[in-house]
């Protein structure tokens, strides 16, 4: 029996993954079939909380070799590779809805719960991870497999819950999430920064742990939610070792999740038109000099398939903006990122410089060919004119620019990366 939930948290308190641990605890007489799943959906959805993650569990009567994947309330949590029987759907719904009622944050969320013996069509996930879908689409997908739903407020979380349930992994990663004692929620976290800084070296299958540019851990939340920290990687067993290597305040509970984080599954690679609130891969030509706008963001224009779009390296990406500043008209690049609606810009997640164009930089205004005096600019793009004799000339004096940029992949610092964005380390770069 599959159990999925979404939109039970808020921007300042609670966390949908914590709800997953409460659901596991509430079904202590049932077994987990496979690890719990944390499924990130379209990061460009305007109304999402940070991360846009939904959770899905499968419960039943476990069979096969069990493995330890967590600890809740002093009890070790195991999962099994297969099930020998399905529990009663009504009983599971009753237990899970009580947990949702207790923990959902109703001031600014719309929780949704889905229970089903069968998963919805995987196409639902593929749409939900890259585009905006309606609640009606999700409900129809649940009805087709005989599932049931429960909601609070408008129940928009049913979209994420049904979509998470429909995820059939083509690529997958894992995350060990640790949680704080209830009396510590909202207080400063006590986690060894030194231990976190060594994870990349000690456990090479992990990623996005520490931002060496800023000297900051990237695994520790900044909100008042129950999470202490979370370690991500490709090896489930190595993640558990990594978690145990970090000195911290007391870990009240922990659990391993299978996830779609770091997979780039939100990226639309084949497109005919660019629509806001989705993320794209765009191969094109730089169509103008990069410029810096108020706030420190660097913008450059990219032409591709008959469209032009402004691409943005935002101020929080820090040194990454230097890559955008080093681009020149005519350069060929591959850009991956989210297309925002207002202002209509592509928020760069990573970029590959494919080919550098020859570049010349202005070094001086031209000299008048008649009287030899230095000419003055008439105006932007209007050329130059001699004040003495009125002679006009179009181009300034230029010289070839020695490019600092090299072909290859570039990504922002760890703390500026999206949950779903595949780090270059997973791409073998």
C-alpha positions in Angstrom: 0.0 0.0 0.0 1.4 3.4 -1.0 1.1 6.4 1.2 2.0 9.9 -0.1 1.7 13.4 1.3 2.6 17.0 0.4 2.2 20.6 1.5 2.1 19.9 5.3 4.9 22.3 6.1 5.4 26.1 6.1 8.2 28.4 5.2 9.2 28.8 8.9 8.1 25.6 10.7 7.7 21.9 10.3 8.8 19.8 7.3 7.1 17.3 5.1 9.9 14.8 5.7 9.3 15.0 9.4 5.7 14.0 8.7 7.2 10.9 7.0 8.9 9.8 10.2 5.6 10.3 12.1 3.8 8.2 9.5 6.3 5.4 9.9 5.9 5.6 13.7 2.1 5.5 13.4 2.3 2.3 11.3 4.7 0.4 13.6 3.0 -3.0 13.1 3.5 -2.6 9.3 6.7 -2.9 7.4 8.3 -0.4 5.1 8.7 -1.9 1.6 11.8 -0.1 0.2 13.1 3.1 1.7 10.8 6.2 2.0 10.9 8.5 -1.0 11.6 12.2 -1.0 10.5 13.5 -4.4 11.2 17.1 -5.5 8.8 18.5 -8.0 8.9 21.6 -10.3 11.1 24.1 -8.5 9.6 26.9 -10.6 6.1 26.7 -9.1 5.4 30.2 -7.8 3.5 29.1 -4.7 5.9 26.4 -3.4 7.8 26.4 -0.2 11.6 26.1 -0.7 12.5 22.7 -2.2 8.9 21.7 -3.3 9.3 18.2 -1.9 6.7 15.5 -1.4 7.0 12.1 0.4 5.9 8.6 -0.4 6.1 5.4 1.6 5.1 1.8 0.8 3.9 -0.3 3.7 2.9 -4.0 3.9 4.1 -7.3 5.3 7.9 -7.4 4.6 9.7 -10.3 3.0 13.3 -10.8 2.1 16.5 -9.5 3.7 15.8 -6.4 5.7 18.1 -3.4 6.1 18.4 -0.7 8.7 17.4 2.8 7.4 16.7 4.8 10.5 15.8 5.2 14.1 12.6 6.8 15.5 11.7 7.1 19.2 14.6 4.8 20.1 13.3 2.1 17.7 15.4 1.0 14.7 13.6 1.3 11.4 14.0 -1.4 8.7 12.9 -1.7 5.1 12.3 -4.9 3.1 12.7 -5.6 -0.6 9.2 -6.9 -1.2 5.8 -7.5 0.4 3.7 -10.6 0.9 0.4 -8.8 1.6 -1.4 -5.5 1.4 -2.9 -3.9 4.6 -6.4 -2.6 4.7 -6.6 0.8 2.8 -9.3 2.2 5.1 -7.2 1.5 8.2 -4.1 3.0 6.7 -6.0 6.1 5.7 -7.5 6.5 9.2 -4.0 6.3 10.8 -2.3 8.6 8.3 -5.1 11.2 8.3 -4.8 11.5 12.1 -1.0 12.2 11.8 -1.7 14.8 9.1 -4.3 16.5 11.2 -1.8 16.7 14.1 1.2 18.1 12.2 0.0 20.1 9.2 0.6 23.8 9.2 -2.8 25.2 8.1 -2.0 28.9 8.2 -0.1 28.9 4.8 -0.4 25.3 3.5 -2.9 23.1 1.8 -2.1 19.5 2.8 -3.0 16.5 0.7 -2.7 12.7 1.4 -3.1 9.9 -1.2 -3.5 6.2 -0.3 -3.4 3.6 -3.1 -2.5 -0.1 -3.7 -1.2 0.9 -7.2 0.9 3.8 -8.4 -0.6 6.4 -10.8 0.8 6.6 -14.3 4.5 7.7 -14.2 3.6 10.4 -16.8 2.1 12.3 -13.9 5.5 12.7 -12.2 7.2 13.6 -15.5 4.8 16.5 -16.0 4.8 17.6 -12.3 8.6 17.8 -12.1 8.9 20.1 -15.1 5.6 21.9 -15.5 2.6 23.2 -13.6 -0.3 20.7 -13.4 -3.8 21.0 -11.9 -5.3 19.3 -9.0 -7.9 17.8 -11.3 -5.1 16.1 -13.3 -3.8 14.6 -10.1 -7.2 13.5 -8.9 -8.0 11.8 -12.2 -4.7 9.9 -12.1 -5.5 8.7 -8.5 -9.1 7.7 -9.6 -7.7 5.5 -12.4 -5.8 3.3 -10.0 -8.5 3.2 -7.4 -6.8 5.3 -4.8 -8.3 7.5 -2.1 -7.5 11.1 -1.0 -7.7 13.2 2.1 -7.2 17.0 2.2 -7.1 20.0 4.5 -7.8 23.5 3.3 -7.8 23.5 -0.5 -5.9 20.2 -0.6 -3.4 21.4 -3.3 -0.9 19.0 -1.7 -2.7 16.2 -3.5 -0.9 17.2 -6.6 2.5 16.7 -5.1 1.4 13.5 -3.2 0.0 11.8 -6.3 3.0 12.9 -8.4 5.5 11.6 -5.8 3.6 8.3 -5.7 3.9 8.0 -9.5 7.7 8.4 -9.6 9.5 5.4 -11.2 13.2 6.2 -10.8 15.4 6.3 -13.9 18.1 8.0 -11.9 18.1 8.2 -8.1 20.2 9.5 -5.2 19.8 9.2 -1.4 19.6 11.5 1.6 20.0 10.8 5.3 18.0 13.4 7.2 18.5 13.9 10.9 16.0 15.6 13.3 16.2 17.6 16.5 14.6 17.1 19.9 11.3 18.9 20.0 12.5 21.4 22.7 15.4 22.4 20.4 13.3 23.5 17.4 13.8 27.2 16.6 17.2 27.4 18.5 20.7 27.6 16.9 21.9 24.3 15.6 25.0 22.7 17.1 26.8 20.8 14.3 30.6 20.4 13.8 31.5 22.6 10.8 34.9 20.9 10.6 33.3 17.4 10.3 31.0 18.7 7.5 33.9 20.2 5.7 35.7 16.8 5.5 32.7 14.8 4.2 33.6 15.3 0.5 37.1 13.9 1.2 36.0 11.1 3.5 32.9 10.0 1.5 33.4 10.7 -2.2 29.9 9.4 -3.2 28.3 12.3 -1.4 27.7 15.8 -2.9 26.7 19.3 -2.0 27.9 19.1 1.6 30.2 22.1 2.1 30.7 25.4 0.3 34.4 25.8 0.2 34.1 29.3 -1.4 32.3 30.8 1.6 33.4 28.3 4.3 29.8 27.4 5.1 28.1 24.0 5.5 25.4 23.4 2.9 23.6 20.6 4.8 22.2 22.6 7.7 18.9 24.5 7.2 18.5 28.1 8.2 14.8 27.9 9.1 13.2 26.8 12.4 12.2 23.4 11.0 12.8 20.1 12.9 15.7 19.1 10.6 19.2 19.2 12.1 21.1 18.4 8.9 20.8 16.2 5.8 23.6 14.4 3.8 23.1 13.6 0.1 24.9 11.1 -2.1 24.8 8.2 -4.5 25.5 5.4 -2.0 22.9 4.7 0.7 25.3 2.8 2.9 28.1 5.4 2.7 25.6 8.1 3.6 24.8 6.3 6.8 28.6 6.2 7.6 28.8 9.9 6.7 26.0 10.8 9.1 27.7 8.9 11.9 31.0 10.9 11.3 29.4 14.3 12.2 29.6 15.5 15.8 26.4 17.4 16.7 23.8 18.0 19.3 21.6 15.0 20.0 19.9 13.4 17.0 16.4 12.6 18.2 15.6 10.5 15.0 17.1 9.9 11.5 15.9 8.2 8.4 17.3 7.4 4.9 15.3 8.6 1.9 15.5 7.6 -1.8 15.3 10.8 -3.8 15.4 12.4 -7.3 17.7 15.2 -6.0 20.7 16.0 -8.2 19.2 14.3 -11.3 18.2 17.3 -13.5 14.8 15.6 -14.1 13.2 19.0 -14.0 15.0 20.2 -17.1 13.1 20.3 -20.4 15.6 19.6 -23.2 13.3 19.4 -26.2 11.2 22.5 -26.7 9.7 24.7 -29.4 8.7 27.7 -27.2 9.9 28.9 -23.8 7.1 29.1 -21.2 7.6 30.7 -17.8 7.6 28.6 -14.6 9.5 25.7 -16.2 13.3 24.9 -16.4 15.1 24.4 -19.7 18.3 23.5 -21.4 19.1 26.1 -24.0 22.0 26.0 -26.5 22.5 29.3 -28.1 24.6 32.3 -29.0 25.3 35.2 -26.7 23.6 38.2 -28.3 25.0 41.2 -26.3 27.6 42.2 -23.7 26.8 41.1 -20.2 25.8 43.9 -17.8 25.2 44.2 -14.1 21.9 45.4 -12.8 20.9 46.9 -9.3 21.3 44.2 -6.7 24.5 42.9 -8.3 22.9 40.4 -10.7 24.7 39.8 -14.0 22.5 39.6 -17.1 23.3 38.5 -20.7 21.1 37.9 -23.7 21.0 34.5 -25.4 19.6 33.7 -28.9 18.3 30.2 -29.6 15.8 28.7 -32.0 14.4 32.0 -33.1 13.9 33.2 -29.5 15.9 35.6 -27.3 15.9 35.4 -23.5 17.8 37.2 -20.7 19.9 34.8 -18.6 20.8 35.8 -15.0 23.6 34.9 -12.7 22.1 36.3 -9.4 24.0 38.0 -6.7 23.8 35.0 -4.2 25.9 32.9 -6.7 28.8 35.2 -5.9 32.0 34.2 -7.9 29.9 32.5 -10.5 28.9 35.9 -11.8 32.4 36.3 -13.1 31.8 33.5 -15.6 28.7 35.4 -16.9 30.7 38.7 -17.0 33.4 37.0 -19.1 31.0 36.1 -21.9 31.1 38.0 -25.2 28.7 38.4 -28.2 29.1 35.4 -30.5 30.1 32.9 -27.7 28.2 29.6 -27.9 26.9 28.3 -24.6 24.6 25.7 -23.1 22.6 27.1 -20.2 20.3 25.1 -17.8 17.9 27.0 -15.5 14.5 28.2 -14.5 12.6 30.7 -16.6 10.9 33.2 -14.4 7.7 35.0 -15.4 8.5 38.4 -13.9 11.1 39.6 -14.8 11.3 37.2 -17.7 14.8 35.8 -17.1 16.4 32.4 -17.1 17.9 31.8 -13.6 21.2 29.9 -14.5 21.7 26.6 -12.6 24.8 25.6 -14.6 26.4 26.5 -17.9 28.7 24.9 -20.5 30.8 27.2 -22.6 30.9 25.5 -26.0 32.8 27.9 -28.2 34.5 31.3 -27.7 34.1 33.9 -30.4 36.9 36.3 -31.4 36.5 39.4 -29.3 37.9 43.0 -29.7 37.7 45.6 -27.0 37.5 49.4 -27.4 40.7 51.1 -26.3 40.1 54.7 -27.5 37.9 56.9 -29.6 39.2 57.1 -33.3 41.3 60.0 -34.6 39.9 62.3 -37.3 41.5 61.3 -40.6 41.3 65.0 -41.8 42.8 66.9 -38.9 44.2 64.2 -36.6 42.2 65.3 -33.5 40.5 62.8 -31.2 36.8 62.4 -32.2 33.9 62.5 -29.8 31.0 60.0 -29.5 27.7 61.1 -31.0 25.7 58.8 -28.8 25.4 55.1 -28.1 25.7 53.1 -31.4 25.8 56.3 -33.5 29.5 56.5 -34.1 31.9 59.4 -33.7 32.4 63.0 -35.0 35.2 65.5 -35.2 34.3 68.7 -33.4 36.7 70.7 -35.6 35.8 69.6 -39.1 32.6 67.5 -38.7 34.1 64.4 -40.2 32.3 61.2 -39.0 33.6 57.7 -38.3 31.6 54.7 -37.1 34.1 52.5 -35.2 36.4 53.1 -32.3 40.0 51.9 -32.0 40.0 48.3 -30.8 42.4 45.6 -29.9 42.0 41.8 -29.6 40.9 40.6 -26.2 42.8 37.8 -24.4 39.9 35.7 -23.1 40.1 34.5 -19.5 37.2 32.1 -20.0 37.8 28.6 -21.3 35.4 26.1 -22.9 33.9 23.7 -20.3 31.2 23.4 -17.6 30.7 25.9 -14.8 28.4 25.7 -11.8 27.6 28.0 -8.9 28.9 27.5 -5.3 27.3 24.7 -3.4 25.0 27.0 -1.3 23.5 28.4 -4.4 22.5 25.1 -6.1 19.0 23.8 -6.5 17.9 20.5 -4.9 17.2 18.9 -8.4 20.2 20.4 -10.2 22.8 17.7 -11.0 26.2 18.7 -9.7 29.1 18.4 -12.1 30.6 15.7 -9.8 27.6 13.4 -10.7 28.2 14.2 -14.4 31.8 13.0 -14.2 33.1 16.6 -14.6 
